[in-house]
Amino acid sequence: MNADEFKQRFLPLNAKLYKVAYLLLGNEDDAKDAVQDAYMKMWNRRDSLADIDNSQAYCVTLVRNLCLDRHRAASIDIVDKPPEELPIAGNEDASQHIERQQAAHLLDQCLARLPAQQQQVVRLRDINGCSMQEIEKATGLTAINARVLLSRARKTLRTQFQNVLSS
């Protein structure tokens, strides 16, 4: 595939890809970076892209996966910081802050054990505050499927979290 074919086939999808990335990441700069990364990956694979039947579906899936990778990397970066580098708010004492950080870390670990779709729906709804319509657009799931996944994920998280706290 040459540059003109690539431009005609994939550049018109830029706005849609940006919307998906923004819904998943909730940050303009990160969304732009994710879309740029997707275009770089596609350009590097341009010889094999001619065989793709649905360009839009391929691109949206690629952007979605890149965004999920960014979420994973961001949660790892936060967890890996030494305690002295973590910010402490002035309103609470150090012990409350540490307890809250430990609970957040525990919740991240429990979230990482969920199936990928449940993780995605929980992150979009509970962490990023997306509406069910936004989740439908970002994931391709129906509203009913998204609600079922969200309900199952919350139940599993609640059970895992309580089991760890009680032991």
Secondary structure, DSSP 8 states (H G I E B T S, - for coil): --HHHHHHHHGGGHHHHHHHHHHHH--HHHHHHHHHHHHHHHHHTTTTGGG-S-HHHHHHHHHHHHHHHHHHHHHHHHHTS-GGGS---TTS-HHHHHHHHHHHHHHHHHHHTS-HHHHHHHIIIIIS---HHHHHHHH---HHHHHHHHHHHHHHHHHHHHHHHH-
